[in-house]
């Protein structure tokens, strides 16, 4: 017994490293978008296809990922997930060599497929690696390191992707295009190398992870019952809207801050500021955890969603430094939305918790679809500022979800789930 706790503690550190990695890799997309827009001469809508390709993986791969974890177990599934991510990273140089944007999108889908499998395998491990009464603390801590990854990722990627080549100013030339394409190669070779090192290390401790992995009830893993629960569907809609709004704002941030009527920054400097958007989310998680010990979750969610909606409205109507500051500050109010929507839904859903959780994870596909609507509005109106009204509507609907949750009955632990007839 004396050696169990230290071993679990080390295993928890290993798993939390995964949260950091997938946060960093996911957030690199925010800096990749302005890079590929410049290289391939894309509109906002075409550029946002990067997020569409990436987040569609959650909708398509979540169920197969659950089956893989059920068959292979968490520890082996993590190794497979990291291998899939490496394959996706190595597809990126193929795309740049062939100068084919379609292959860029395929590479991002493959990377995201690996991340989806990684999340399905790693989340339950984070919960069980230690005393049961500390499970919430461990999940919050792991998520905080995920947020740290989203802060570090854009900052480092901006130095690589958004300077030199086409971002040095002047007329575009073949030499500049080649240099910018090479910088994408460098970024993804580096990511692949880090993932390989992590995979080798985790393979060496796979026995410890396997011993700590929870048993998976395959019968409870399907999401079918969740589709018969009103609150599971409402929660999934809220997750869909939240992820869509958050990704839309993060994805447009570089190009938004570059605009002469906002800050007029060089791309690399704008890319660095994207880190502040995600830093707000990280800080907000710690502040939100403290506030949730004193305030009802549904009221706090109503407040932050309402403030986020107001900020989006104001940003859509103003310009200059105030617009930049308010746009970046939306990240602070995004911070608690995902976990609070998740828990409010689990408390009220009449479907089994695994089924509800599965549907909520599938709803992350909102990160693929809502940003496309944002980009379409930006292209049609020729205004990225006006496009902020798209996430504004998302936040207003989330506030409505929170208010409704306050009036809904919480399903008791012993209540019978929805029947299948």
N, C-alpha and C positions, 0 to 999 in steps of 0.2 A: 504493500500500500504506500510505503514511503517513497518508492521510486515512481509510482504511477503519476502523481501530480506533476513532478518535474518533466516527465516524458510528455504528458498532455500539454504542458505549457510550451515546450519546444515545438510540438506538432502544431499548436495554435499559431505560433510565430510563423511557421512555414506556410500555413494556409493563409494567414493575413497578408503575407507577401504577394499571394495571388491576387487579392483584392486590389493592392497597389498597382500591380502590373496591368490588370485589365482596365482599371481606371485611366492609367496613363495612355495605353494604346487607344482606347476609345476617344479620348480627348484630342489626340493628334489629328483626328478628322477635321476639327474646327480650323486648324492651320493648313491642312491639306487642301481644303476647298478653294481658298484664294490662289494657292499654287497651281492647281490643275485648271482653274478658270483662266489664269494668265497663259499657261503653256498651251492649252487646247482651244483657247478663245471661246469660252463658254458663257452662256447667259446665267443668271442666278438660278433659274429652274434647272438647267443642265448641270450646274455645279452641285446643286443640292441632291442630285442623284447619288452622290457618294453616301449621304446619310440614308437615302432610300435603300441602297444596296446593303448597307451595313445593318440597319435595324430590321429589315425584312427577315433577317436570319432568326430573330427572336420568334416571329410568327411561324416560320417554316420549320425550324430546327428544335424548338423547345420539346415537343413530344418525342421525336426520335432521340433526343439527348436524354430524356428521362428513361427511355428504354435501354439505352447504352449503359447508364449508371446502374440501372437495376440488374443488368446482366454482368457487367464487369466489376462493379463496386466502385466506391468513390476514388480510391487511390489510383487505380489503373485508369479510370476515366479521366483523371486530371492529367496524367501523362499523355493520353490520346489527345485531349483538348489542346495541350501545349504543342504537340506535334502538328495538329491541324493549323494552329496559328502560325507556326513556322512556314508551313507550305504556302499559306496566304501571303506572308511577307516576301517569300521568294518569288511569288508570281508578279510582284510589283516591278522588279527589274525587267521581267519579260514584257510587261506592259509598256515600260518606258523605252525599251529597245525597239519594240514594234510601233511605238507611238500610237497606241490604241487605247482610247479612253474606256472602251467596253471591258478590256482586260483589267484595268484599274478597278472597275466596279466588281468584277468577278473576284479579284483578289480581296477586296474589302468584305465581300460576302463570306468568303472562306475564313478570313480572320475572325469575323463576327460569329461564325458557326462554332469555331473553337472556343470563343469567349462564352457563348451560350452554354455549351457543354461544361465549361469551367464553372460557371455560376451554379448550374444544377448540381454539380458534384461538391463544390466548395462551401456553399451556404449551410447545408446541414452539418458539415464538419465543424464549422465555426461555432455552431450552437452547442455541440456536444463535447467539445474538447475542454472539459473542466467541470466544476460543480454545477448542477442544474440551476441553482438559485442565482447564478451569475451569467446565465445564457444571454439575457438581454444586454448586459454590459459588454459581453464579448462581441455580439453582433454590431452594436453601436461602434465599438472600437475598430472592428474590421472595416466597417463602412467609412469611418473617419480616415483610415489609410487609403481606402478607395478614393475618397475626395482629395487626399494629398496627391495621389497619382494624377488626378485631373488638373491639379494646380501645376505640377512639375511638367507634365506632358506638353502642353501648349508652349510653355516658356522655352523648353529645350528645342522643340520642333521649329519654333519661329526662327531661331538662330540658324537652323539648317535649311529650312525650306523657303524662307521668305527674304533671303538676301543673296546677292550675287546673281549672275545670269540675267534673266528678264527683270529682276527687281533692282538692278543697278541704275535704271533710268536709261533714257535715250531710245533710239530705234531698235526694234527687235531684230536679231540676226540669228543665223544658224548656230554660231558659237554660243550665243547666250541661251538659246533653247537647249542645246546639248548640256550646258552647265547646269541649268535648272533641272533637267531630267536626271542628271547625275546626282544631284542633291537628294532627290526622292529615293534613288537607289541607296545612297549612303544612310538615309534615315531608316529605311526598312531592313537593310542589312544589319544595322546596329540593333534594332528591335529583335530581329531573328536571333542574333547572337546572345542577347540577354535572355531570351526565352529558352534557348538551347541550354545555356548554363543552369538556369533554374530547373529545367526538366531533368538534367543529369543529376543535380543535387536531390531533387524530390524522388527520383528513381532510387537513389541510394538509401532513402529513409522510407521507402514505400511500405515496409513492414509495419513501422510505427503508425503511419497514417491508416493502413488497413485495419489495424487492431482497434483504432479509435472510431472508425467509421460506423455510423448508425445502420441498423438493419432497415431495408426498404420494403415497405408493403406494396407489392406490385398491384394488388387489387385496388388500393386507394389512390394510385398515382394518376389515373385518368381524370380528365376534366369534364366528363360528360355530366356528372351531377351538378356541377357549377352552372351549367347552362340552364338548369331548371330552378336556380335560385335568383330571385330578384336582386338581392344585395350583392351577390357575386358579380352579376352583370353590371350593376351600377358602379361597383368598385373597379371593375375592369375598364369601364368607360372613363372613369376618373384617372386611372393610371395612364390610359391611352392619351388623354388630353394633357396630363402633366408632363410625361416624357416628350410628347410632341412639342409642347411650348418651350420646355427647357432646351431641347436640342435645336429648335428653330433659332432661338436667341443666341446660343453659343455658336451656331454655324454661321450666322451673319455678322458676328461681332467684328471680325477683322475688316471686312469690306465696309461695314457701317462706320467704324472709327476712322477709316482711310478717307472718307468723303470730305471734301473741302468745307462743307457747311456743318460738319461735326467737329473733328479734330484735325483733319488733314495730315494725318501721320503717315510715315513710311510703313510699308506692310510689316516689316520685322518688328517695329515698335508697337503697332496695333496688335500683332500676334502675341507679344508679351503681355499686353493688358487683358487678353482673354483669360489668363491665369487668375486675374483678380475676380472675374465673374465666378470661377469655380472655387476660389478661395472663400468667397462669401458663403457658398454652400457648405464648405467645411466648417467655418466658424459658426454658421447658423445651426449646424447639427449639435454642436456642443451647447450652445445657448438654448436651443430647443429642448434638449434633454432635460436641462434644469427647469425650464418653464413648464414642461409636461408633468413635473412632480407637483405643480401648484394649480395648473389650469386644465379644464376639460379639453381633451384632444380635439373634439369637433369644433369648439370655439376658437382654439388656436389656429386650426386649419382654415376656418372661415376668415380669420383676421389676415393671415399671411397671403391667402389667395386673393382677398379683396385688395390688399396693398399692392400686390404684384399686378393686378388688373389696372389699378389707378396709375401705377408707374408706366405701364405699357401705353395707356391712353395719353399721358403727358408726353412721353417720348415721341409718340406719333405726331405731336403738334408743335414741338419746339426743335431747336437746333443748337449747335455749339457745344461747349463744355458741359452745360447742365444736362443736355440730352445724353451725352456720353456717360456721365456719372450715374444718372438714373438708370440707364440701360444696364450698366455693370452691376448696380446694386440689386437688381432683380434676383441675382444669384443667391443673395442672403435669404430672401423670402421663399425661394425654391426649396431650401435645405430640408425642412421637415415634411414636405408634402408626401414624398413616396412612402416613408415608413408609417406615417399617420393614416394615409389612405389605406395602406395595407392592413393595419391593425383594426381600423374601424370596420373594414369589410369583413375580416375574419370573425369579428365579434358578432356581426349581424347576419352573416351568410348561413343559410340552412343546409348548405352542402358540406361534406367533410372538408376539414382544413386542407389536406393535400390537394383535393380537387380545386378548391378555391384558390390556393396558392399557385397551382399550375395555370389557371386561367389568368390570374393577375400577371404572371410572368409573360404569358403570350401577349398580353396587352401592351407590352413595351414596344411592340411593332408600331405604336403611335409615333415613335421617333423616325420612322420611315415615311409616313404619310403626311403628317401635319407640316413638317418643313417644306415639303413640295408645294403645299398650298401657300405657305408664307412666301416662298420664292416666286410663285406664280403671281401673287398680288404685287410683289415688288417689281416684277417685270412689266406687268400690265399698267401699273400706276407710275412706273419709273421713279418709285420712292420706297427705299427700304424703311424709312420712318413710318409711313402709313401702314406698311406690312406688320408693324407691331400690334395692330388691332386684331390680328389673327390670334396670337397668344393671349391678348386681352380677353377675347371671348372664351378661350380655354379656361383661364383662371376664374372667370365669372361662373362658368358651369361647375368648376371644382368647388367654389364657395357654396353654390347651391347644393351640391352633394353633401358638403359638411353640415349645412343647416338641416337637411333632411335626416342625416345620420343622428343628429341630436334628438329627433322626435321618434326614431325607430327603436323597436324592442331589441335588446341584446339577447342573442340566443344563448341559453344556459348550456353549460358543458354537457349535461346529460340529455339535452333535447335530441329528438330523432331527426336525422337529416332528411332531406327531400327524398321521396320515394321515386322509383324509376317509371311508374306508370303514367 
